[in-house]
Amino acid sequence: MSASRWLYWAAQSIGWSSYCALILLATYADEPSKVDVELLLHLSMLVVFSVFSTHIMRYVFIKLNWLELRPSPLLPRVILASFLCSLLIFGETTFSSFVINPKEFEQFSVLSVVINILAILVLVLFWNAIYFTFHFIQKSRKQELNNISLEAIKNEIELKNLRSQLNPHFLFNSLNSIRALIELDPSKAKESLTTLSNLLRKSLIYGKETLVPLEDEINMVSHYLELEKIRFEERLKISWKLDESLRIFPVPPFILQMLVENAIKHGISNLIDGGEIEIQTRKSGEQVIIEVINSGKLRNEKDTGIGIQNVLRRLDIQYKGAAEFELIQQKNMVIARLTFKTEL
């Protein structure tokens, strides 16, 4: 038996038994002599018939798919079903009373019948209020879980798409660098192709991950910059300021590489004399800050194509506001800053 079914039957039994126990206590407090075997038998039959009748009513709700109805069409149906259930319980208990003690029918009147049916109706309506409240809460929780699951699936698909965009982007940039070297220095070009091959192999592995150690991301960027040095030669100066304690800090794969590629494409490559790229990692309180600083000027528009938009969207999906990205102009340098708000 599932947990929900066990809970249902437990609630049924405990609920109706508690009601009959209250009747027993009230009778004992009012007139103890009335508490006898006959009363206990009546109350026991009331529990059995009430559980049976409300369970039949629930079965009708499920079969007729009333649980999926909106409140406005549901309410009159529930009231009608509650009234019919009350009649059923009254008929069952009346019949059992007749079997136990036929003399009780001599005390019956129309008013007592109406009062008994209304009393049972109130109980059944209360039962339905509890049942439907529990059902709607469960349905709401299930829908919430489904929405979370769908959102997670959607985000995972989008992340995979975003990561898949980076491999060809990175490949084309690297091949352009090696192409310029083939005629000038074939041995160097061959060596660079080996570096590219190893780099692509790692990128395929990291592309399947959600997070990778910062050290691995830095190694990827280091190899990429070696390839770019082939193209820019002395026009590209590279410096590093790294906090060694952040080596295993987890970051999204390719996010640092994308910032470096963006710095070269929109900064260094537009300068006749080239420029400098500096990569920094540091801690500041409960924040981890990663910066790519390059020579150049920011454009008026912040949309620099796939690079920046890719970074922004991935941070939004994975960190939900716990990470930020900003582009800053300081004199003749552009700072691309990633800030991760997390306890270390």
Secondary structure by P-SEA (a helix, b strand, c coil): ccaaaaaaaaaaaaaaaaaaaaaaaaaaaaccccccaaaaaaaaaaaaaaaaaaaaaaaaaaaaccccccaaaaaaaaaaaaaaaaaaaaaaaaaaaaaacccccccccaaaaaaaaaaaaaaaaaaaaaaaaaaaaaaaaaaaaaaaaaaaaaaaaaaaaaaaaaaaaaaaaaaaaaaaaccccaaaaaaaaaaaaaaaaaaaaacccccccaaaaaaaaaaaaaaaaaaacccbbbbbbccccccccccccaaaaaaaaaaaacccccccccbbbbbbbbbcccbbbbbbbbccccccccccccaaaaaaaaaaaccccccccccccccccccbbbbbbccc
